[in-house]
């Protein structure tokens, strides 16, 4: 049964904002989810003016809250901007600065990274933005450590996403951080969206024309996910796909932006997290069931992925915790 939320998410909408990012935030944080046994978010849109002309004048958004809504937000989302090299509105920058000063979580979608940088909250931090604007961002904000080749960057209290579609990955990452892998997986199923794209994957993946009629990894991935506890190797996966290991590597890079081993490890860590969230406390069982092998490897991989030890992860994400 859903519980009353105490976490407030406010998204700033500016003139020319892309409605896609606004829709993503509304779907992820504003839609009621009574089927989930966790307190969901309170969500609100705000702007400097009561009526906002959206991207290319397709429609106007009216009846939104004023920027003072930012002052009581736990998470503040900044959308994209149609011309990121123009100066943001000073009132928006002031609102972001106040939110940063009191420790709110700050999130940008796409070229919204320019707005966070203009507010001074990215100085000395890692961040990302849409690949098309990476050079302009570096030239304009050299004090920010930009990683132009990833989907999103979680730098603690500040999270920046790349292009529009990466807003979905970022939002699911936030839900996973707040509520755990099981809840994020449930939301992704509602969206009919993959939950395994982490922030380190590439923004832009080349898709060369295939040399054979079908090079889809779908059947192989589905089989591997059902057999994570088995002794899966790159050589064995390649044999099952009837290709060489080198060809399998190329297909993973082209279609998923990662390596076969990297994908396997990500799936196994996700399964291990879900097992712990369901109450399994025996690390050897979690490690064996997820295919991570040993409790030592489980600890290593979990810390690398989440920064937490197994006991810390359980305290944070299990129902009892």
C-alpha positions as CSV (number, residue, x, y, z in Angstrom):
1,X,0.0,0.0,0.0
2,X,1.4,3.4,-1.0
3,X,2.5,5.7,1.8
4,X,2.4,9.5,2.1
5,X,5.5,11.0,0.6
6,X,7.9,13.4,2.3
7,X,10.1,14.0,-0.7
8,X,9.2,16.9,-2.9
9,X,10.4,17.1,-6.5
10,X,10.0,20.5,-8.3
11,X,10.9,21.0,-12.0
12,X,11.6,24.5,-13.3
13,X,10.1,25.1,-16.7
14,X,11.6,27.9,-18.8
15,X,10.4,29.6,-22.1
16,X,11.3,27.2,-24.9
17,X,11.7,24.1,-22.7
18,X,11.3,20.8,-24.4
19,X,8.1,19.1,-23.4
20,X,9.7,15.7,-23.6
21,X,11.9,16.2,-20.5
22,X,8.9,17.7,-18.7
23,X,6.9,14.6,-19.6
24,X,9.6,12.3,-18.4
25,X,9.8,14.0,-15.0
26,X,6.0,14.1,-14.7
27,X,5.7,10.4,-15.6
28,X,8.4,9.3,-13.2
29,X,7.8,11.5,-10.2
30,X,4.3,12.9,-10.6
31,X,2.3,9.8,-11.5
32,X,0.6,8.2,-8.5
33,X,1.8,4.6,-8.0
34,X,-0.4,3.1,-5.3
35,X,0.8,-0.4,-6.2
36,X,4.3,0.3,-4.9
37,X,4.9,-0.2,-1.1
38,X,7.0,2.9,-0.7
39,X,6.2,6.6,-0.2
40,X,6.2,8.2,-3.6
41,X,7.2,11.7,-4.6
42,X,5.2,14.9,-4.4
43,X,5.8,16.6,-7.8
44,X,5.2,20.2,-9.0
45,X,6.1,22.3,-12.0
46,X,7.2,25.9,-11.5
47,X,8.2,28.9,-13.6
48,X,9.0,32.5,-13.3
49,X,5.7,33.4,-15.0
50,X,2.3,31.8,-14.7
51,X,2.2,31.1,-18.5
52,X,5.2,29.6,-20.3
53,X,5.6,29.3,-24.1
54,X,6.9,25.8,-24.7
55,X,9.4,24.6,-27.4
56,X,8.9,26.3,-30.8
57,X,5.6,27.7,-29.6
58,X,3.8,24.4,-29.9
59,X,1.7,25.2,-26.8
60,X,1.6,27.3,-23.7
61,X,1.8,25.9,-20.2
62,X,-0.3,27.8,-17.6
63,X,-1.3,27.5,-14.0
64,X,2.2,26.4,-12.8
65,X,3.6,27.5,-9.5
66,X,6.0,30.4,-9.0
67,X,9.8,29.9,-8.5
68,X,9.2,30.1,-4.7
69,X,8.2,26.4,-5.0
70,X,11.9,25.7,-5.4
71,X,12.5,26.8,-1.9
72,X,10.7,23.8,-0.4
73,X,11.9,21.2,-2.8
74,X,14.1,18.2,-1.9
75,X,15.0,17.7,-5.5
76,X,15.1,20.4,-8.2
77,X,15.1,19.5,-11.9
78,X,16.3,21.9,-14.6
79,X,15.2,21.0,-18.1
80,X,16.9,21.6,-21.4
81,X,17.3,25.1,-22.9
82,X,16.8,25.7,-26.7
83,X,19.8,28.0,-26.9
84,X,22.2,27.0,-24.1
85,X,24.7,29.7,-24.8
86,X,22.3,32.5,-23.9
87,X,22.3,33.6,-20.2
88,X,19.6,32.0,-18.1
89,X,17.1,34.2,-16.3
90,X,18.7,35.7,-13.1
91,X,15.6,34.7,-11.0
92,X,16.1,31.0,-12.0
93,X,19.8,31.2,-11.1
94,X,18.9,32.7,-7.7
95,X,16.4,30.0,-7.0
96,X,18.9,27.3,-7.9
97,X,21.5,29.0,-5.8
98,X,19.2,29.0,-2.8
99,X,18.4,25.3,-3.3
100,X,22.0,24.5,-3.5
101,X,22.8,26.5,-0.3
102,X,20.3,24.5,1.7
103,X,21.5,21.1,0.4
104,X,18.7,20.2,-2.1
105,X,19.5,17.6,-4.8
106,X,20.0,19.3,-8.2
107,X,19.3,17.5,-11.5
108,X,19.6,18.7,-15.1
109,X,18.3,17.2,-18.2
110,X,20.2,17.7,-21.5
111,X,21.4,21.3,-21.9
112,X,20.1,22.2,-18.5
113,X,23.7,21.5,-17.5
114,X,24.4,25.0,-18.8
115,X,21.9,26.4,-16.3
116,X,23.4,24.6,-13.3
117,X,26.9,25.7,-14.4
118,X,25.7,29.3,-14.8
119,X,24.4,29.1,-11.2
120,X,27.8,28.1,-10.0
121,X,26.8,24.8,-8.6
122,X,29.0,22.7,-10.9
123,X,32.3,24.3,-10.2
124,X,34.9,21.6,-9.6
125,X,32.3,18.8,-10.2
126,X,32.0,16.1,-12.8
127,X,29.1,16.6,-15.2
128,X,27.8,15.8,-18.7
129,X,25.6,17.3,-21.3
130,X,24.3,16.6,-24.8
131,X,27.3,15.6,-27.0
132,X,26.3,18.3,-29.6
133,X,27.0,21.0,-27.1
134,X,30.0,19.5,-25.3
135,X,32.7,21.7,-26.9
136,X,30.6,24.9,-26.3
137,X,30.2,23.9,-22.7
138,X,33.9,23.2,-22.1
139,X,34.8,26.6,-23.6
140,X,32.2,28.4,-21.6
141,X,32.6,26.6,-18.3
142,X,36.2,25.3,-18.0
143,X,35.9,25.0,-14.2
144,X,33.5,22.0,-14.7
145,X,34.9,18.5,-15.3
146,X,32.8,17.6,-18.3
147,X,32.5,14.0,-19.4
148,X,30.9,14.3,-22.8
149,X,30.6,10.6,-23.6
150,X,28.3,9.2,-20.9
151,X,24.5,9.0,-20.4
152,X,24.5,10.7,-17.0
153,X,26.9,11.7,-14.1
154,X,25.9,11.2,-10.5
155,X,28.3,13.5,-8.5
156,X,26.6,13.0,-5.2
157,X,24.0,15.8,-4.7
158,X,24.2,17.0,-8.3
159,X,23.1,14.8,-11.2
160,X,23.4,15.8,-14.8
161,X,22.0,13.9,-17.8
162,X,22.9,13.9,-21.5
163,X,20.3,14.0,-24.3
164,X,16.5,13.8,-23.9
165,X,16.3,10.0,-23.8
166,X,18.9,9.9,-21.0
167,X,16.4,11.7,-18.8
168,X,14.6,8.4,-18.5
169,X,17.9,6.6,-17.5
170,X,18.6,9.4,-15.0
171,X,15.2,9.4,-13.5
172,X,15.2,5.6,-13.0
173,X,18.7,5.9,-11.4
174,X,17.3,8.5,-9.0
175,X,14.4,6.2,-8.1
176,X,16.8,3.3,-7.7
177,X,19.0,5.4,-5.4
178,X,16.0,6.4,-3.3
179,X,14.0,3.2,-3.2
180,X,16.2,0.3,-4.4
181,X,16.5,-1.9,-7.5
182,X,13.2,-3.7,-7.0
183,X,11.1,-0.5,-7.1
184,X,13.1,0.9,-10.1
185,X,12.5,-2.3,-12.0
186,X,8.8,-2.1,-11.3
187,X,8.6,1.5,-12.6
188,X,10.7,0.5,-15.7
189,X,8.3,-2.3,-16.4
190,X,5.4,0.1,-16.3
191,X,7.3,2.3,-18.8
192,X,8.2,-0.8,-20.9
193,X,11.8,0.6,-20.7
194,X,15.1,-1.1,-20.0
195,X,16.5,-0.7,-16.5
196,X,20.1,-1.8,-17.1
197,X,21.6,1.3,-18.8
198,X,23.9,2.8,-16.2
199,X,25.4,6.3,-16.4
200,X,28.8,5.1,-17.8
201,X,27.4,3.9,-21.1
202,X,28.1,6.0,-24.2
203,X,25.7,8.7,-25.4
204,X,26.1,7.8,-29.1
205,X,26.5,4.3,-30.3
206,X,27.5,3.6,-33.9
207,X,25.1,1.1,-35.7
208,X,26.9,-0.1,-38.8
209,X,24.9,-2.1,-41.4
210,X,25.0,-5.8,-40.5
211,X,26.9,-8.3,-42.7
212,X,24.3,-11.0,-41.9
213,X,20.5,-10.8,-41.8
214,X,20.1,-10.9,-38.0
215,X,22.8,-9.7,-35.6
216,X,20.3,-8.9,-32.7
217,X,21.6,-9.7,-29.3
218,X,18.1,-10.0,-27.9
219,X,17.8,-13.9,-27.7
220,X,21.3,-14.2,-26.3
221,X,20.7,-11.5,-23.6
222,X,17.4,-13.1,-22.6
223,X,19.0,-16.5,-22.2
224,X,21.9,-15.1,-20.3
225,X,19.7,-13.2,-17.9
226,X,17.9,-16.5,-17.1
227,X,21.2,-18.3,-16.4
228,X,23.3,-15.7,-14.5
229,X,24.2,-18.3,-11.8
230,X,25.9,-20.4,-14.4
231,X,29.6,-20.2,-15.3
232,X,29.0,-17.8,-18.2
233,X,32.1,-16.8,-20.2
234,X,32.6,-14.6,-23.2
235,X,33.8,-17.6,-25.1
236,X,30.7,-19.5,-24.1
237,X,28.3,-16.7,-25.0
238,X,30.0,-16.3,-28.4
239,X,29.7,-20.0,-29.1
240,X,26.0,-19.9,-28.2
241,X,25.5,-17.0,-30.6
242,X,27.6,-18.9,-33.2
243,X,30.1,-16.1,-33.6
244,X,33.7,-15.5,-32.6
245,X,34.5,-13.7,-29.3
246,X,35.8,-10.7,-31.3
247,X,32.5,-10.5,-33.2
248,X,30.5,-10.7,-30.0
249,X,32.6,-7.9,-28.5
250,X,31.9,-5.7,-31.6
251,X,28.1,-6.4,-31.4
252,X,28.0,-5.6,-27.7
253,X,29.9,-2.3,-28.3
254,X,27.6,-1.4,-31.3
255,X,24.3,-2.3,-29.7
256,X,24.8,-1.8,-26.0
257,X,27.9,0.5,-25.7
258,X,29.6,-2.0,-23.3
259,X,31.5,-5.3,-23.3
260,X,30.0,-8.7,-22.8
261,X,31.7,-9.0,-19.4
262,X,30.6,-5.5,-18.4
263,X,27.0,-6.3,-19.3
264,X,27.1,-9.6,-17.4
265,X,28.6,-8.0,-14.3
266,X,25.9,-5.2,-14.4
267,X,23.1,-7.8,-14.6
268,X,24.6,-9.9,-11.8
269,X,25.0,-6.9,-9.5
270,X,21.4,-5.8,-10.2
271,X,20.2,-9.3,-9.3
272,X,22.4,-9.4,-6.2
273,X,20.8,-6.1,-5.0
274,X,17.3,-7.4,-5.6
275,X,18.1,-10.5,-3.6
276,X,19.4,-8.5,-0.7
277,X,16.4,-6.1,-0.9
278,X,14.1,-9.2,-0.6
279,X,15.7,-10.1,2.7
280,X,18.5,-12.6,1.8
281,X,21.2,-12.0,4.3
282,X,23.6,-14.9,3.4
283,X,26.2,-13.3,1.2
284,X,27.5,-16.6,-0.1
285,X,23.9,-17.4,-1.3
286,X,23.5,-14.0,-2.9
287,X,26.9,-14.3,-4.6
288,X,26.2,-17.8,-5.9
289,X,22.7,-17.1,-7.1
290,X,23.7,-13.9,-8.9
291,X,26.7,-15.5,-10.5
292,X,29.2,-13.3,-8.7
293,X,30.8,-16.4,-7.3
294,X,32.1,-15.4,-3.8
295,X,31.1,-13.1,-1.0
296,X,34.4,-11.3,-1.5
297,X,33.7,-10.5,-5.2
298,X,30.1,-9.5,-4.3
299,X,31.5,-6.9,-1.8
300,X,34.0,-5.6,-4.3
301,X,31.5,-5.3,-7.1
302,X,28.8,-3.8,-4.9
303,X,31.1,-1.2,-3.5
304,X,32.3,-0.3,-7.0
305,X,28.7,0.1,-8.2
306,X,27.0,1.7,-5.3
307,X,29.8,2.8,-2.9
308,X,28.2,0.7,-0.2
309,X,29.1,-2.5,1.7
310,X,26.4,-5.3,1.7
311,X,25.4,-4.4,5.3
312,X,25.1,-0.7,4.4
313,X,23.1,-1.6,1.3
314,X,20.7,-3.7,3.3
315,X,20.2,-1.1,6.0
316,X,19.4,1.5,3.3
317,X,17.2,-0.5,1.0
318,X,15.6,-3.5,2.7
319,X,12.1,-3.0,4.2
320,X,13.4,-3.5,7.7
321,X,16.1,-0.9,7.1
